[in-house]
Amino acid sequence: MNKYVKYVLIGLVVFGILAAVVYFMKKNSTPLKTYETETVEKRDITNKVVVTGKVIPQDEIEIKPQISGIIQKVYLEEGVQVKAGDLIATIKVVPNEQSLNQARGRVNNAKISLSNTKIEYDRNKTLFDKGVISSQDFNALQLRFDQATQELQNAQADYQIIRVGSAGGSSSANTNIRATVTGTLLEIPVEVGDQVIESNNFNDGTTIAFIADMSKMIFEGEVDEAEVGKLKVGMPLEISMGALQDEKFNAKLKFIAPKGVEEEGAVQFKIEGDLVVSDSTNIRAGYSANAAIVLEEKKDVLSIKEALLQFDKETNKPYVEVETGDNEFEKRELELGVSDGIDVEIVSGIDEDSKIKIWNKLEAKSEDNGPNED
C-alpha cells in the first residue's frame, strides 16, 4: 500500500511539472503587447494662427492747449458724446514774468513814440491848413502818425494775450479748450488745478482730453516672425473678445508692419484689421481680443491624428505602421499636407481602408497577464 501511494504521488508531481511546462510555453508564445489601430478618415482641416491684441479706435485725437496755465474748470465727463466746438475745459493763464515785463515795456515805448509823432503831426497840420507846407510833406507825417498808432495797438494786444490769454482782455483771465472733432470723450487725464503746458515747436504739450469715433474700431495685435510671412493684406479675421465671450466679430487685415520689434528675444510684427461693428454692440476702447487668421483650409481630405505619426531617425521623414495581419504591421512613408495641430492631411502613402497602429498605446491581451504596459 505504501508503494502504491508513493507511485501515485510521483505521478502527480510529474503531471504537475508537465502541466506547468505547457502553461509557460503557451504563455511565452503569446505576444505580450497588442496594439490598437485607428482608421483613416475624411475631415475638413483648417490651418490658422491666433494673434493676441486689443480693440482700439481707428482715429484717436488728443486735445492740447495753445497756451500754458492752470486748469480752472472741467465742463464734461468721460464717456459723453461731443461735437466739434463743444467746450471741454477752461484754463487760467499764469503769465511768464519776463515776457510780461517785455510786453509792458513795448507798450510804453509805443506810447512815447506816438506822443512825439502826434505833437509833430498837430504842428504840421496847422501849417498845412495855412498852405505853408506841401501836401507831400504832410502825407509823410500822416503815414508816420498812423504807423505809430498801429504799433501801440499791436503792443497793447500782445500785452493782453500774455497777461490774460486773450486779446479781448477778458476779465476772467481764461482760455477755452474745445473739442476739435465729433466723437466720444474717452479720457480727461487732467483735473482742476493741474498745470498744463502749451503745444509748440519744442514741446508736445499737455493732453487735456482724448476723443475718438467709436463706430470705427480696429484690431491691433502682434505676430511672430515665423507666421508673418504667411499673412497677406485682405485676409479675413475672426475676432473674439474677453469682455464679449458669446460674440464673434469679422475683420479684414489691412496692415502688416514692414519692420519688426524684438521682444524677449523674439521679433514681433504689428498688424491691424478693420473691425465690423453693429450699432447695437457696445465696444469699449482697449478690450483685449484674439484674432484667428485662416492660413490654409482643405475640405473633405484624407487625414489622421498627428499623434499617430512617427519619424525616421535618419531621414526624419514621417511614417506610420499599417496593419497587414493579426498584430502585424508594415511601415509606410507618408506625404503630408495641411495640419491644424491635431489632424494632418495625408497626400499619399496610405488609402482610406488602412488601419494605423496606435504606437503609443499598449494593452495586455488577457487580464491574467497583469497590468497594462506603457
C-alpha positions as CSV (number, residue, x, y, z in Angstrom):
1,M,0.0,0.0,0.0
2,N,2.8,2.4,0.7
3,K,4.4,1.7,-2.6
4,Y,1.1,2.4,-4.4
5,V,0.8,5.7,-2.6
6,K,4.3,6.6,-3.4
7,Y,3.8,5.9,-7.1
8,V,0.7,8.0,-7.1
9,L,2.4,10.9,-5.5
10,I,5.3,10.7,-8.0
11,G,2.8,10.6,-10.9
12,L,1.0,13.7,-9.6
13,V,4.3,15.6,-9.3
14,V,5.3,14.6,-12.8
15,F,1.9,15.6,-14.1
16,G,2.1,18.9,-12.4
17,I,5.6,19.6,-13.8
18,L,4.4,18.8,-17.3
19,A,1.3,21.0,-16.9
20,A,3.5,23.9,-15.7
21,V,5.8,23.5,-18.6
22,V,2.9,23.5,-21.1
23,Y,1.4,26.6,-19.4
24,F,4.6,28.6,-19.5
25,M,5.3,27.6,-23.1
26,K,1.9,28.7,-24.1
27,K,2.2,31.9,-22.2
28,N,5.6,32.7,-23.7
29,S,4.3,32.1,-27.2
30,T,1.6,34.7,-26.7
31,P,2.6,38.3,-27.7
32,L,2.9,40.5,-24.6
33,K,1.8,43.6,-26.4
34,T,-1.3,44.1,-28.6
35,Y,-1.6,47.4,-30.5
36,E,-4.9,49.1,-31.2
37,T,-5.5,50.6,-34.6
38,E,-7.3,53.7,-35.9
39,T,-8.8,54.2,-39.4
40,V,-8.2,56.9,-41.8
41,E,-11.0,59.5,-42.0
42,K,-12.0,62.4,-44.3
43,R,-12.1,65.7,-42.5
44,D,-12.1,69.4,-43.0
45,I,-8.7,70.8,-41.9
46,T,-8.0,74.4,-41.2
47,N,-4.6,75.8,-40.5
48,K,-4.9,79.1,-38.6
49,V,-2.8,81.3,-36.4
50,V,-4.2,83.0,-33.3
51,V,-3.0,86.5,-32.6
52,T,-3.4,88.3,-29.3
53,G,-4.1,92.0,-29.2
54,K,-6.7,94.6,-28.4
55,V,-9.5,96.6,-29.9
56,I,-8.9,100.4,-30.3
57,P,-10.5,103.3,-32.2
58,Q,-9.2,103.8,-35.7
59,D,-8.6,107.5,-35.0
60,E,-8.0,108.9,-31.5
61,I,-7.5,112.6,-31.2
62,E,-5.6,114.4,-28.4
63,I,-6.7,117.8,-27.4
64,K,-3.9,120.1,-26.3
65,P,-3.8,123.7,-25.1
66,Q,-2.4,126.6,-27.1
67,I,-1.3,128.4,-24.0
68,S,0.2,127.4,-20.7
69,G,-1.7,127.8,-17.4
70,I,-3.8,126.0,-14.8
71,I,-7.0,124.0,-15.3
72,Q,-9.7,126.2,-13.8
73,K,-12.8,124.1,-14.7
74,V,-13.8,120.9,-16.5
75,Y,-17.3,121.0,-18.0
76,L,-17.7,117.5,-19.4
77,E,-17.3,113.9,-18.1
78,E,-15.6,110.9,-19.7
79,G,-17.8,108.8,-22.0
80,V,-20.1,111.6,-23.2
81,Q,-20.7,112.3,-26.9
82,V,-19.2,115.7,-28.1
83,K,-19.4,117.7,-31.2
84,A,-16.7,119.8,-32.7
85,G,-16.6,123.1,-30.9
86,D,-18.1,121.9,-27.6
87,L,-16.4,123.4,-24.5
88,I,-14.4,120.9,-22.5
89,A,-12.4,122.9,-20.0
90,T,-11.1,126.4,-19.3
91,I,-7.6,127.4,-18.4
92,K,-6.5,130.2,-16.1
93,V,-3.4,131.8,-17.6
94,V,-0.3,132.2,-15.5
95,P,1.9,134.7,-17.5
96,N,5.6,134.5,-17.6
97,E,7.0,137.4,-15.7
98,Q,9.8,138.2,-18.1
99,S,7.6,138.1,-21.2
100,L,5.0,140.2,-19.4
101,N,7.6,142.8,-18.5
102,Q,8.9,142.9,-22.1
103,A,5.4,143.4,-23.4
104,R,4.7,146.1,-20.9
105,G,7.9,147.9,-22.0
106,R,6.9,147.6,-25.6
107,V,3.6,149.3,-24.9
108,N,5.3,152.2,-23.1
109,N,7.8,152.7,-25.9
110,A,4.9,152.7,-28.4
111,K,3.1,155.3,-26.3
112,I,6.2,157.6,-26.2
113,S,6.7,157.2,-30.0
114,L,3.0,158.0,-30.7
115,S,3.1,161.0,-28.4
116,N,6.1,162.6,-30.1
117,T,4.7,161.8,-33.6
118,K,1.3,163.4,-32.6
119,I,3.0,166.6,-31.5
120,E,4.8,166.9,-34.8
121,Y,1.7,165.9,-36.7
122,D,-0.5,168.5,-35.0
123,R,2.0,171.3,-35.6
124,N,2.5,170.5,-39.3
125,K,-1.3,170.0,-39.8
126,T,-1.8,173.7,-38.8
127,L,0.9,174.7,-41.2
128,F,-0.6,172.6,-43.9
129,D,-4.0,174.1,-43.4
130,K,-2.4,177.6,-43.9
131,G,-0.6,176.4,-47.0
132,V,2.8,176.7,-45.6
133,I,3.9,173.1,-46.3
134,S,3.2,170.9,-49.3
135,S,0.8,168.0,-49.3
136,Q,3.7,165.6,-49.9
137,D,5.4,166.6,-46.7
138,F,2.2,166.4,-44.7
139,N,1.3,163.0,-46.2
140,A,4.6,161.6,-44.9
141,L,3.9,162.9,-41.4
142,Q,0.4,161.4,-41.7
143,L,1.9,158.0,-42.5
144,R,4.3,158.1,-39.5
145,F,1.4,159.1,-37.2
146,D,-0.8,156.2,-38.4
147,Q,2.1,153.7,-38.1
148,A,2.8,154.9,-34.5
149,T,-0.9,154.5,-33.7
150,Q,-1.0,150.9,-35.1
151,E,2.2,149.9,-33.3
152,L,0.7,151.0,-30.0
153,Q,-2.4,148.9,-30.7
154,N,-0.3,145.8,-31.6
155,A,1.8,146.2,-28.4
156,Q,-1.3,146.5,-26.3
157,A,-2.9,143.4,-27.9
158,D,0.3,141.4,-27.3
159,Y,0.4,142.5,-23.7
160,Q,-3.2,141.4,-23.2
161,I,-2.5,138.0,-24.7
162,I,0.4,137.4,-22.5
163,R,-1.3,138.7,-19.4
164,V,-4.8,137.1,-19.7
165,G,-4.6,134.8,-22.7
166,S,-6.9,136.9,-24.9
167,A,-6.5,140.0,-27.0
168,G,-10.1,140.9,-26.0
169,G,-8.9,141.5,-22.4
170,S,-11.3,139.0,-20.7
171,S,-11.5,139.9,-17.0
172,S,-11.8,136.2,-16.0
173,A,-8.4,135.5,-17.5
174,N,-9.5,132.2,-19.0
175,T,-8.8,130.5,-22.3
176,N,-11.3,127.9,-23.6
177,I,-10.4,124.3,-24.6
178,R,-12.9,123.0,-27.2
179,A,-13.4,119.7,-29.0
180,T,-11.9,119.7,-32.5
181,V,-13.8,116.6,-33.8
182,T,-17.1,114.9,-33.2
183,G,-17.0,111.6,-31.2
184,T,-16.8,110.1,-27.7
185,L,-14.8,111.7,-25.0
186,L,-12.6,108.8,-23.9
187,E,-10.5,110.3,-21.2
188,I,-9.7,113.5,-19.4
189,P,-6.3,112.9,-17.9
190,V,-6.2,116.3,-16.1
191,E,-8.0,117.7,-13.1
192,V,-8.9,121.1,-11.8
193,G,-5.7,122.8,-10.5
194,D,-3.3,120.8,-12.8
195,Q,-0.7,122.9,-14.6
196,V,-0.7,122.4,-18.4
197,I,1.9,123.3,-21.0
198,E,1.1,124.7,-24.4
199,S,1.8,122.8,-27.6
200,N,4.5,124.4,-29.6
201,N,7.5,123.6,-31.8
202,F,9.6,122.5,-28.9
203,N,7.0,120.7,-26.7
204,D,4.1,118.3,-27.5
205,G,2.2,120.0,-24.7
206,T,-0.1,118.5,-22.1
207,T,-3.0,116.4,-23.3
208,I,-6.3,117.6,-21.8
209,A,-8.7,115.1,-23.5
210,F,-8.8,112.1,-25.8
211,I,-11.7,112.0,-28.4
212,A,-12.4,109.1,-30.8
213,D,-15.2,107.9,-33.2
214,M,-16.2,104.6,-31.6
215,S,-18.1,103.5,-34.7
216,K,-14.7,102.9,-36.4
217,M,-12.8,100.3,-34.5
218,I,-9.7,98.3,-35.4
219,F,-8.0,95.2,-34.1
220,E,-4.3,95.7,-33.2
221,G,-2.0,92.8,-32.4
222,E,1.5,91.3,-32.9
223,V,2.5,88.3,-35.0
224,D,5.7,86.3,-34.6
225,E,8.2,86.4,-37.4
226,A,7.6,82.6,-38.0
227,E,4.0,83.4,-39.1
228,V,4.1,86.9,-40.6
229,G,5.4,85.6,-43.9
230,K,2.2,83.7,-44.4
231,L,0.0,86.7,-44.0
232,K,-1.4,88.9,-46.8
233,V,-3.4,92.2,-46.6
234,G,-7.0,91.4,-47.2
235,M,-7.1,88.1,-45.2
236,P,-10.3,87.6,-43.1
237,L,-10.0,87.7,-39.3
238,E,-12.4,86.3,-36.7
239,I,-12.2,88.4,-33.6
240,S,-13.2,87.2,-30.1
241,M,-13.1,89.5,-27.1
242,G,-12.7,88.6,-23.4
243,A,-15.5,91.0,-22.4
244,L,-17.9,89.7,-25.1
245,Q,-17.3,86.0,-25.0
246,D,-20.6,85.0,-26.7
247,E,-20.0,87.1,-29.8
248,K,-17.6,86.8,-32.8
249,F,-16.7,89.8,-35.0
250,N,-15.4,89.8,-38.5
251,A,-12.5,91.9,-39.6
252,K,-10.2,92.3,-42.6
253,L,-6.4,92.5,-42.4
254,K,-5.4,96.0,-43.6
255,F,-1.8,96.5,-42.3
256,I,1.3,94.4,-41.7
257,A,4.3,96.3,-40.2
258,P,7.3,96.4,-42.6
259,K,9.6,96.4,-39.5
260,G,9.6,94.1,-36.5
261,V,10.3,94.8,-32.9
262,E,12.3,92.5,-30.7
263,E,10.5,91.5,-27.5
264,E,12.0,89.0,-25.1
265,G,14.3,87.5,-27.8
266,A,11.5,87.1,-30.4
267,V,10.8,89.5,-33.3
268,Q,7.1,90.7,-33.4
269,F,5.3,92.5,-36.3
270,K,2.3,94.7,-35.7
271,I,-0.8,94.0,-37.7
272,E,-4.1,95.9,-37.9
273,G,-7.6,94.9,-39.1
274,D,-10.8,96.8,-39.8
275,L,-13.5,95.6,-37.4
276,V,-17.1,95.3,-38.4
277,V,-19.2,96.5,-35.5
278,S,-23.0,96.7,-35.4
279,D,-24.8,99.7,-33.9
280,S,-26.3,97.5,-31.2
281,T,-23.0,96.4,-29.9
282,N,-21.2,98.5,-27.3
283,I,-17.4,98.0,-27.6
284,R,-15.1,99.9,-25.4
285,A,-11.6,101.0,-26.4
286,G,-8.9,98.8,-25.1
287,Y,-10.8,95.5,-24.9
288,S,-8.4,92.5,-25.1
289,A,-9.0,90.3,-28.1
290,N,-7.8,87.4,-30.1
291,A,-7.8,87.2,-33.9
292,A,-8.0,83.9,-35.7
293,I,-6.4,84.1,-39.2
294,V,-7.0,81.3,-41.6
295,L,-3.7,80.5,-43.4
296,E,-4.9,77.4,-45.4
297,E,-8.0,75.3,-45.5
298,K,-8.9,71.9,-47.1
299,K,-12.3,70.3,-47.3
300,D,-13.1,66.6,-47.1
301,V,-9.5,65.3,-47.3
302,L,-7.9,62.0,-46.0
303,S,-6.4,62.7,-42.6
304,I,-5.2,61.0,-39.4
305,K,-4.3,62.2,-35.9
306,E,-0.9,63.8,-35.7
307,A,-0.3,61.6,-32.6
308,L,-0.1,58.5,-35.0
309,L,2.9,59.9,-36.9
310,Q,6.4,58.6,-36.3
311,F,9.6,60.0,-37.8
312,D,12.6,58.1,-39.1
313,K,15.6,58.8,-37.0
314,E,17.9,59.0,-40.0
315,T,15.8,60.8,-42.7
316,N,13.4,62.5,-40.3
317,K,10.6,61.6,-42.8
318,P,7.1,60.9,-41.4
319,Y,5.7,57.4,-41.5
320,V,3.0,55.2,-39.9
321,E,2.7,51.5,-39.4
322,V,-0.3,49.9,-41.3
323,E,-1.9,46.6,-40.1
324,T,-1.3,43.7,-42.5
325,G,-2.4,40.9,-40.3
326,D,-3.2,39.9,-36.8
327,N,-1.0,42.2,-34.7
328,E,1.3,42.5,-37.7
329,F,2.3,45.9,-39.1
330,E,4.1,47.3,-42.1
331,K,6.0,50.7,-42.3
332,R,4.6,53.2,-44.8
333,E,6.2,56.6,-45.5
334,L,3.8,59.5,-45.9
335,E,3.5,62.8,-47.8
336,L,1.7,65.2,-45.6
337,G,-0.4,68.3,-46.3
338,V,-2.3,70.8,-44.2
339,S,-2.2,70.4,-40.4
340,D,-4.2,72.1,-37.7
341,G,-2.1,70.8,-34.9
342,I,-4.4,67.8,-34.2
343,D,-5.3,66.3,-37.6
344,V,-3.0,66.2,-40.6
345,E,-3.8,65.8,-44.3
346,I,-2.5,62.6,-46.0
347,V,-1.4,63.4,-49.6
348,S,0.0,59.9,-50.3
349,G,1.3,56.8,-48.7
350,I,-1.9,55.1,-47.4
351,D,-5.5,54.8,-48.5
352,E,-8.9,55.2,-46.9
353,D,-9.1,51.5,-45.9
354,S,-5.7,51.5,-44.0
355,K,-5.7,50.7,-40.3
356,I,-3.0,52.7,-38.5
357,K,-1.1,51.4,-35.5
358,I,-1.5,53.4,-32.3
359,W,2.1,53.1,-31.4
360,N,2.0,54.9,-28.0
361,K,-0.9,52.9,-26.5
362,L,-0.4,49.3,-25.4
363,E,-2.6,46.9,-23.6
364,A,-2.3,43.3,-22.5
365,K,-4.3,40.6,-24.3
366,S,-5.5,38.9,-21.1
367,E,-6.3,40.2,-17.6
368,D,-4.2,37.3,-16.2
369,N,-1.1,38.9,-17.7
370,G,-1.1,41.6,-15.1
371,P,-1.5,45.4,-15.6
372,N,-1.2,47.2,-19.0
373,E,2.3,48.2,-20.1
374,D,3.1,51.6,-21.4
